[in-house]
Amino acid sequence: MGCGIYKIFNKINGKTYIGSSLNLQNRKYKHFWMLSSNSHDNQYLQNSFNKYGEEFFDFEIIEECNKNQLIYRENFYILQYKSNNLNYGYNLAMVNEFRRNTYNLEVKISLSKYNLIKNNNFSKFSFTNIQTSEIFIFESLVEGANYLISNGFSSGQPKHVRQKISSALRGKKINNGKLNNGSIRKTLYGHKFEIINN
């Protein structure tokens, strides 16, 4: 097996994972070794593998191509199989020219919810508008940041807004541009905030 695009197919639920590799045989071995040892970095694929078992997953080469076509062809098949939609597949993202993942909004929200629980044992937080006293409850940093940006409370990049929310909720110091090491925020973007423990 050479260089090309492959899919891992779940024969029970029809979901697909699309990938690419310079060495398809080695990639197949690595995927199934990680899945069998419960150490795969794609938690959605891992959970499904744990649920159904290896006998219900097929590895299939879709197309052999040269290495400078890998990213384009991988993204082509991710879109064709809709495998970056969690209803149809296990891909968490498209791939860009730097081999970095480009996540869609659905995946960003799911990962954000998962990481909130994993990293600090809370699954919800609230923002209370200081001027109107309206309370908004969010289950992910992505949703919270999108609310602040879309309602004009911040003009920052979504990634930076998410980082500030995360630091504020965890009581970490946020650099406020002064020479000191920053301060722990009590309010954020015109809102008071609070962790909601379930």
CYANA upper distance limits for C-alpha pairs under 8 A (distance plus 0.5 A):
  1 MET  CA     23 ASN  CA      7.15
  1 MET  CA     24 LEU  CA      6.03
  1 MET  CA     25 GLN  CA      6.05
  2 GLY  CA     22 LEU  CA      6.97
  2 GLY  CA     23 ASN  CA      5.70
  2 GLY  CA     24 LEU  CA      6.25
  2 GLY  CA     25 GLN  CA      7.98
  2 GLY  CA     64 GLU  CA      7.50
  3 CYS  CA     20 SER  CA      8.23
  3 CYS  CA     21 SER  CA      6.24
  3 CYS  CA     22 LEU  CA      4.69
  3 CYS  CA     23 ASN  CA      5.79
  3 CYS  CA     24 LEU  CA      6.55
  3 CYS  CA     64 GLU  CA      6.25
  3 CYS  CA     65 CYS  CA      6.50
  3 CYS  CA     66 ASN  CA      6.78
  3 CYS  CA     67 LYS  CA      7.15
  4 GLY  CA     20 SER  CA      6.12
  4 GLY  CA     21 SER  CA      6.25
  4 GLY  CA     22 LEU  CA      7.03
  4 GLY  CA     23 ASN  CA      8.26
  4 GLY  CA     24 LEU  CA      7.29
  4 GLY  CA     61 ILE  CA      7.90
  4 GLY  CA     62 ILE  CA      8.20
  4 GLY  CA     63 GLU  CA      6.11
  4 GLY  CA     64 GLU  CA      4.56
  4 GLY  CA     65 CYS  CA      5.43
  4 GLY  CA     66 ASN  CA      7.45
  4 GLY  CA     67 LYS  CA      7.97
  4 GLY  CA     70 LEU  CA      6.98
  5 ILE  CA     18 ILE  CA      7.76
  5 ILE  CA     19 GLY  CA      6.30
  5 ILE  CA     20 SER  CA      4.84
  5 ILE  CA     21 SER  CA      7.15
  5 ILE  CA     24 LEU  CA      8.42
  5 ILE  CA     61 ILE  CA      6.57
  5 ILE  CA     62 ILE  CA      6.07
  5 ILE  CA     63 GLU  CA      5.73
  5 ILE  CA     64 GLU  CA      6.80
  5 ILE  CA     65 CYS  CA      8.13
  5 ILE  CA     70 LEU  CA      7.56
  5 ILE  CA     73 ARG  CA      7.64
  5 ILE  CA     74 GLU  CA      6.62
  6 TYR  CA     18 ILE  CA      6.39
  6 TYR  CA     19 GLY  CA      5.93
  6 TYR  CA     20 SER  CA      6.49
  6 TYR  CA     24 LEU  CA      8.04
  6 TYR  CA     59 PHE  CA      7.53
  6 TYR  CA     60 GLU  CA      6.05
  6 TYR  CA     61 ILE  CA      4.75
  6 TYR  CA     62 ILE  CA      5.60
  6 TYR  CA     63 GLU  CA      7.50
  7 LYS  CA     16 THR  CA      6.88
  7 LYS  CA     17 TYR  CA      5.88
  7 LYS  CA     18 ILE  CA      5.01
  7 LYS  CA     19 GLY  CA      6.74
  7 LYS  CA     58 ASP  CA      8.45
  7 LYS  CA     59 PHE  CA      6.34
  7 LYS  CA     60 GLU  CA      5.87
  7 LYS  CA     61 ILE  CA      6.94
  7 LYS  CA     62 ILE  CA      7.24
  8 ILE  CA     16 THR  CA      6.15
  8 ILE  CA     17 TYR  CA      5.50
  8 ILE  CA     18 ILE  CA      7.10
  8 ILE  CA     57 PHE  CA      6.97
  8 ILE  CA     58 ASP  CA      6.00
  8 ILE  CA     59 PHE  CA      5.10
  8 ILE  CA     60 GLU  CA      6.98
  9 PHE  CA     14 GLY  CA      7.13
  9 PHE  CA     15 LYS  CA      6.55
  9 PHE  CA     16 THR  CA      5.12
  9 PHE  CA     17 TYR  CA      7.02
  9 PHE  CA     57 PHE  CA      5.93
  9 PHE  CA     58 ASP  CA      5.63
  9 PHE  CA     59 PHE  CA      7.04
  9 PHE  CA     60 GLU  CA      8.33
 10 ASN  CA     14 GLY  CA      5.73
 10 ASN  CA     15 LYS  CA      5.87
 10 ASN  CA     16 THR  CA      6.84
 10 ASN  CA     56 PHE  CA      6.36
 10 ASN  CA     57 PHE  CA      5.25
 10 ASN  CA     58 ASP  CA      7.24
 11 LYS  CA     15 LYS  CA      8.29
 11 LYS  CA     56 PHE  CA      5.80
 11 LYS  CA     57 PHE  CA      6.60
 11 LYS  CA     58 ASP  CA      7.94
 12 ILE  CA     52 TYR  CA      8.30
 12 ILE  CA     56 PHE  CA      7.12
 14 GLY  CA     88 TYR  CA      7.74
 15 LYS  CA     83 SER  CA      7.71
 15 LYS  CA     87 ASN  CA      8.14
 15 LYS  CA     88 TYR  CA      5.46
 15 LYS  CA     89 GLY  CA      4.88
 15 LYS  CA     90 TYR  CA      7.33
 16 THR  CA     81 TYR  CA      7.72
 16 THR  CA     83 SER  CA      6.25
 16 THR  CA     88 TYR  CA      7.24
 16 THR  CA     89 GLY  CA      4.98
 16 THR  CA     90 TYR  CA      6.53
 16 THR  CA     91 ASN  CA      8.33
 17 TYR  CA     45 LEU  CA      8.29
 17 TYR  CA     78 ILE  CA      8.49
 17 TYR  CA     83 SER  CA      6.63
 17 TYR  CA     89 GLY  CA      6.25
 17 TYR  CA     90 TYR  CA      5.48
 17 TYR  CA     91 ASN  CA      6.01
 18 ILE  CA     74 GLU  CA      7.32
 18 ILE  CA     77 TYR  CA      7.38
 18 ILE  CA     78 ILE  CA      6.44
 18 ILE  CA     83 SER  CA      7.47
 18 ILE  CA     91 ASN  CA      7.17
 19 GLY  CA     74 GLU  CA      6.70
 20 SER  CA     24 LEU  CA      8.10
 20 SER  CA     70 LEU  CA      6.75
 20 SER  CA     71 ILE  CA      8.18
 20 SER  CA     74 GLU  CA      6.61
 21 SER  CA     27 ARG  CA      7.01
 21 SER  CA     70 LEU  CA      8.10
 22 LEU  CA     67 LYS  CA      7.13
 23 ASN  CA     27 ARG  CA      6.76
 24 LEU  CA     28 LYS  CA      6.62
 24 LEU  CA     61 ILE  CA      8.32
 25 GLN  CA     29 TYR  CA      6.89
 26 ASN  CA     30 LYS  CA      6.63
 27 ARG  CA     31 HIS  CA      6.62
 28 LYS  CA     32 PHE  CA      6.85
 28 LYS  CA     59 PHE  CA      7.39
 29 TYR  CA     33 TRP  CA      6.46
 30 LYS  CA     34 MET  CA      6.59
 31 HIS  CA     35 LEU  CA      6.61
 31 HIS  CA     40 HIS  CA      7.75
 32 PHE  CA     36 SER  CA      6.35
 33 TRP  CA     37 SER  CA      6.66
 34 MET  CA     38 ASN  CA      6.53
 34 MET  CA     39 SER  CA      5.47
 34 MET  CA     40 HIS  CA      5.31
 35 LEU  CA     39 SER  CA      6.56
 35 LEU  CA     40 HIS  CA      5.78
 35 LEU  CA     46 GLN  CA      6.40
 35 LEU  CA     49 PHE  CA      7.33
 35 LEU  CA     50 ASN  CA      8.47
 36 SER  CA     54 GLU  CA      8.21
 38 ASN  CA     46 GLN  CA      7.21
 38 ASN  CA     50 ASN  CA      8.26
 39 SER  CA     46 GLN  CA      8.23
 40 HIS  CA     45 LEU  CA      8.35
 40 HIS  CA     46 GLN  CA      6.46
 41 ASP  CA     46 GLN  CA      8.33
 42 ASN  CA     46 GLN  CA      6.67
 42 ASN  CA     90 TYR  CA      8.28
 42 ASN  CA     92 LEU  CA      8.30
 43 GLN  CA     47 ASN  CA      6.44
 44 TYR  CA     48 SER  CA      6.82
 44 TYR  CA     90 TYR  CA      6.53
 45 LEU  CA     49 PHE  CA      6.60
 45 LEU  CA     90 TYR  CA      6.16
 46 GLN  CA     50 ASN  CA      6.61
 47 ASN  CA     51 LYS  CA      6.68
 48 SER  CA     52 TYR  CA      6.63
 48 SER  CA     53 GLY  CA      8.45
 49 PHE  CA     53 GLY  CA      5.70
 49 PHE  CA     54 GLU  CA      6.80
 49 PHE  CA     57 PHE  CA      8.16
 52 TYR  CA     56 PHE  CA      6.89
 53 GLY  CA     57 PHE  CA      8.04
 65 CYS  CA     69 GLN  CA      6.93
 65 CYS  CA     70 LEU  CA      7.44
 66 ASN  CA     70 LEU  CA      7.39
 69 GLN  CA     73 ARG  CA      6.52
 70 LEU  CA     74 GLU  CA      6.34
 71 ILE  CA     75 ASN  CA      6.67
 71 ILE  CA     95 VAL  CA      7.00
 71 ILE  CA     96 ASN  CA      7.47
 71 ILE  CA     97 GLU  CA      7.29
 71 ILE  CA     99 ARG  CA      8.18
 72 TYR  CA     76 PHE  CA      6.64
 73 ARG  CA     77 TYR  CA      6.82
 74 GLU  CA     78 ILE  CA      6.70
 74 GLU  CA     95 VAL  CA      8.23
 75 ASN  CA     79 LEU  CA      6.70
 75 ASN  CA     94 MET  CA      6.43
 75 ASN  CA     95 VAL  CA      7.01
 76 PHE  CA     80 GLN  CA      6.67
 77 TYR  CA     81 TYR  CA      6.41
 77 TYR  CA     82 LYS  CA      8.45
 78 ILE  CA     82 LYS  CA      6.14
 78 ILE  CA     83 SER  CA      5.69
 78 ILE  CA     84 ASN  CA      6.83
 78 ILE  CA     91 ASN  CA      8.01
 78 ILE  CA     94 MET  CA      7.65
 79 LEU  CA     83 SER  CA      7.26
 79 LEU  CA     84 ASN  CA      7.85
 81 TYR  CA     88 TYR  CA      7.93
 81 TYR  CA     89 GLY  CA      8.18
 82 LYS  CA     88 TYR  CA      6.47
 82 LYS  CA     89 GLY  CA      7.18
 83 SER  CA     88 TYR  CA      5.85
 83 SER  CA     89 GLY  CA      4.26
 83 SER  CA     90 TYR  CA      6.35
 83 SER  CA     91 ASN  CA      5.91
 84 ASN  CA     88 TYR  CA      7.92
 84 ASN  CA     89 GLY  CA      6.40
 84 ASN  CA     90 TYR  CA      6.88
 84 ASN  CA     91 ASN  CA      5.04
 84 ASN  CA     92 LEU  CA      5.98
 84 ASN  CA     93 ALA  CA      6.21
 84 ASN  CA     94 MET  CA      7.61
 84 ASN  CA    104 ASN  CA      8.28
 85 ASN  CA     89 GLY  CA      6.44
 85 ASN  CA     90 TYR  CA      8.12
 85 ASN  CA     91 ASN  CA      8.00
 85 ASN  CA     92 LEU  CA      8.40
 85 ASN  CA    106 GLU  CA      8.41
 86 LEU  CA     90 TYR  CA      6.62
 86 LEU  CA     91 ASN  CA      8.12
 86 LEU  CA     92 LEU  CA      8.32
 86 LEU  CA    107 VAL  CA      8.29
 92 LEU  CA    101 ASN  CA      8.30
 92 LEU  CA    103 TYR  CA      6.76
 92 LEU  CA    104 ASN  CA      8.29
 92 LEU  CA    107 VAL  CA      6.61
 93 ALA  CA    101 ASN  CA      5.76
 93 ALA  CA    102 THR  CA      5.57
 93 ALA  CA    103 TYR  CA      4.82
 93 ALA  CA    104 ASN  CA      6.94
 93 ALA  CA    107 VAL  CA      8.16
 94 MET  CA    101 ASN  CA      6.17
 94 MET  CA    102 THR  CA      5.54
 94 MET  CA    103 TYR  CA      6.98
 95 VAL  CA     99 ARG  CA      6.11
 95 VAL  CA    100 ARG  CA      6.17
 95 VAL  CA    101 ASN  CA      5.30
 95 VAL  CA    102 THR  CA      6.34
 96 ASN  CA    100 ARG  CA      6.06
 96 ASN  CA    101 ASN  CA      6.96
 96 ASN  CA    102 THR  CA      7.19
103 TYR  CA    107 VAL  CA      6.61
103 TYR  CA    108 LYS  CA      6.67
104 ASN  CA    108 LYS  CA      6.76
105 LEU  CA    109 ILE  CA      6.68
106 GLU  CA    110 SER  CA      6.81
107 VAL  CA    111 LEU  CA      6.49
108 LYS  CA    112 SER  CA      6.46
108 LYS  CA    142 VAL  CA      7.18
109 ILE  CA    113 LYS  CA      6.68
109 ILE  CA    140 SER  CA      6.48
109 ILE  CA    141 LEU  CA      8.07
109 ILE  CA    142 VAL  CA      6.16
109 ILE  CA    143 GLU  CA      7.40
110 SER  CA    114 TYR  CA      6.71
110 SER  CA    140 SER  CA      8.31
111 LEU  CA    115 ASN  CA      6.54
112 SER  CA    116 LEU  CA      6.64
112 SER  CA    140 SER  CA      5.63
112 SER  CA    141 LEU  CA      6.42
112 SER  CA    142 VAL  CA      7.01
113 LYS  CA    117 ILE  CA      7.05
113 LYS  CA    123 SER  CA      7.08
113 LYS  CA    139 GLU  CA      6.50
113 LYS  CA    140 SER  CA      5.29
113 LYS  CA    141 LEU  CA      8.03
114 TYR  CA    118 LYS  CA      6.59
115 ASN  CA    119 ASN  CA      6.17
116 LEU  CA    120 ASN  CA      6.52
116 LEU  CA    121 ASN  CA      7.37
116 LEU  CA    122 PHE  CA      6.58
116 LEU  CA    123 SER  CA      6.34
116 LEU  CA    140 SER  CA      7.62
117 ILE  CA    121 ASN  CA      5.11
117 ILE  CA    122 PHE  CA      5.52
117 ILE  CA    123 SER  CA      5.71
120 ASN  CA    170 ARG  CA      8.44
121 ASN  CA    197 ASN  CA      8.13
122 PHE  CA    195 ILE  CA      7.44
122 PHE  CA    196 ILE  CA      7.17
122 PHE  CA    197 ASN  CA      5.69
122 PHE  CA    198 ASN  CA      7.43
123 SER  CA    139 GLU  CA      6.38
123 SER  CA    140 SER  CA      8.12
123 SER  CA    196 ILE  CA      7.63
123 SER  CA    197 ASN  CA      7.15
123 SER  CA    198 ASN  CA      7.47
124 LYS  CA    137 ILE  CA      7.38
124 LYS  CA    138 PHE  CA      6.13
124 LYS  CA    139 GLU  CA      4.99
124 LYS  CA    140 SER  CA      7.55
124 LYS  CA    195 ILE  CA      6.79
124 LYS  CA    196 ILE  CA      5.63
124 LYS  CA    197 ASN  CA      7.26
124 LYS  CA    198 ASN  CA      8.28
125 PHE  CA    137 ILE  CA      6.27
125 PHE  CA    138 PHE  CA      6.02
125 PHE  CA    139 GLU  CA      7.10
125 PHE  CA    193 PHE  CA      7.60
125 PHE  CA    194 GLU  CA      6.05
125 PHE  CA    195 ILE  CA      4.81
125 PHE  CA    196 ILE  CA      5.48
126 SER  CA    135 ILE  CA      7.08
126 SER  CA    136 PHE  CA      5.95
126 SER  CA    137 ILE  CA      4.80
126 SER  CA    138 PHE  CA      6.60
126 SER  CA    193 PHE  CA      5.99
126 SER  CA    194 GLU  CA      5.78
126 SER  CA    195 ILE  CA      6.98
126 SER  CA    196 ILE  CA      7.53
127 PHE  CA    135 ILE  CA      6.21
127 PHE  CA    136 PHE  CA      5.71
127 PHE  CA    137 ILE  CA      6.98
127 PHE  CA    191 HIS  CA      6.14
127 PHE  CA    192 LYS  CA      6.10
127 PHE  CA    193 PHE  CA      5.05
127 PHE  CA    194 GLU  CA      7.26
128 THR  CA    133 SER  CA      6.13
128 THR  CA    134 GLU  CA      6.01
128 THR  CA    135 ILE  CA      4.87
128 THR  CA    136 PHE  CA      6.84
128 THR  CA    191 HIS  CA      5.65
128 THR  CA    192 LYS  CA      5.54
128 THR  CA    193 PHE  CA      6.75
129 ASN  CA    133 SER  CA      5.41
129 ASN  CA    134 GLU  CA      5.80
129 ASN  CA    135 ILE  CA      7.00
129 ASN  CA    190 GLY  CA      6.75
129 ASN  CA    191 HIS  CA      5.03
129 ASN  CA    192 LYS  CA      7.10
130 ILE  CA    134 GLU  CA      8.49
130 ILE  CA    190 GLY  CA      6.32
130 ILE  CA    191 HIS  CA      5.73
130 ILE  CA    192 LYS  CA      7.05
131 GLN  CA    190 GLY  CA      8.27
138 PHE  CA    143 GLU  CA      6.74
138 PHE  CA    144 GLY  CA      6.41
139 GLU  CA    143 GLU  CA      7.65
140 SER  CA    144 GLY  CA      6.94
141 LEU  CA    145 ALA  CA      6.49
141 LEU  CA    162 ARG  CA      6.02
141 LEU  CA    165 ILE  CA      7.51
141 LEU  CA    166 SER  CA      7.64
142 VAL  CA    146 ASN  CA      6.53
142 VAL  CA    158 PRO  CA      8.23
142 VAL  CA    162 ARG  CA      7.03
143 GLU  CA    147 TYR  CA      6.66
144 GLY  CA    148 LEU  CA      6.92
144 GLY  CA    162 ARG  CA      8.11
144 GLY  CA    165 ILE  CA      8.46
145 ALA  CA    149 ILE  CA      6.66
145 ALA  CA    158 PRO  CA      6.63
145 ALA  CA    161 VAL  CA      6.22
145 ALA  CA    162 ARG  CA      6.08
145 ALA  CA    165 ILE  CA      8.13
146 ASN  CA    150 SER  CA      6.32
146 ASN  CA    158 PRO  CA      7.59
147 TYR  CA    151 ASN  CA      6.51
148 LEU  CA    152 GLY  CA      6.80
148 LEU  CA    153 PHE  CA      5.45
148 LEU  CA    154 SER  CA      6.27
148 LEU  CA    189 TYR  CA      7.92
149 ILE  CA    153 PHE  CA      6.30
149 ILE  CA    154 SER  CA      5.39
149 ILE  CA    155 SER  CA      6.46
149 ILE  CA    156 GLY  CA      7.85
149 ILE  CA    158 PRO  CA      8.10
153 PHE  CA    189 TYR  CA      6.14
153 PHE  CA    190 GLY  CA      7.48
154 SER  CA    161 VAL  CA      8.23
154 SER  CA    189 TYR  CA      7.07
156 GLY  CA    160 HIS  CA      7.06
156 GLY  CA    161 VAL  CA      6.73
157 GLN  CA    161 VAL  CA      6.81
158 PRO  CA    162 ARG  CA      6.60
159 LYS  CA    163 GLN  CA      6.79
160 HIS  CA    164 LYS  CA      6.78
161 VAL  CA    165 ILE  CA      6.72
162 ARG  CA    166 SER  CA      6.60
163 GLN  CA    167 SER  CA      6.64
164 LYS  CA    168 ALA  CA      6.52
164 LYS  CA    174 ILE  CA      7.49
165 ILE  CA    169 LEU  CA      6.57
165 ILE  CA    188 LEU  CA      8.06
166 SER  CA    170 ARG  CA      6.70
167 SER  CA    171 GLY  CA      6.55
167 SER  CA    172 LYS  CA      5.38
167 SER  CA    173 LYS  CA      7.38
167 SER  CA    174 ILE  CA      7.27
168 ALA  CA    172 LYS  CA      6.44
168 ALA  CA    173 LYS  CA      7.93
168 ALA  CA    174 ILE  CA      7.87
168 ALA  CA    184 ILE  CA      7.23
168 ALA  CA    185 ARG  CA      6.17
168 ALA  CA    186 LYS  CA      8.14
168 ALA  CA    188 LEU  CA      8.15
169 LEU  CA    193 PHE  CA      7.74
169 LEU  CA    194 GLU  CA      7.45
169 LEU  CA    195 ILE  CA      7.15
171 GLY  CA    184 ILE  CA      6.41
171 GLY  CA    185 ARG  CA      7.82
172 LYS  CA    183 SER  CA      8.32
172 LYS  CA    184 ILE  CA      6.27
173 LYS  CA    181 ASN  CA      7.74
173 LYS  CA    182 GLY  CA      5.88
173 LYS  CA    183 SER  CA      5.06
173 LYS  CA    184 ILE  CA      4.86
173 LYS  CA    185 ARG  CA      7.65
174 ILE  CA    181 ASN  CA      8.31
174 ILE  CA    182 GLY  CA      5.54
174 ILE  CA    183 SER  CA      5.91
174 ILE  CA    184 ILE  CA      6.61
174 ILE  CA    185 ARG  CA      7.56
175 ASN  CA    181 ASN  CA      6.67
175 ASN  CA    182 GLY  CA      4.49
175 ASN  CA    183 SER  CA      7.13
176 ASN  CA    182 GLY  CA      5.86
176 ASN  CA    183 SER  CA      7.60
177 GLY  CA    182 GLY  CA      7.90
178 LYS  CA    182 GLY  CA      7.37
186 LYS  CA    192 LYS  CA      7.23
186 LYS  CA    193 PHE  CA      8.17
187 THR  CA    191 HIS  CA      5.95
187 THR  CA    192 LYS  CA      5.11
187 THR  CA    193 PHE  CA      7.09
188 LEU  CA    192 LYS  CA      6.83
188 LEU  CA    193 PHE  CA      7.80
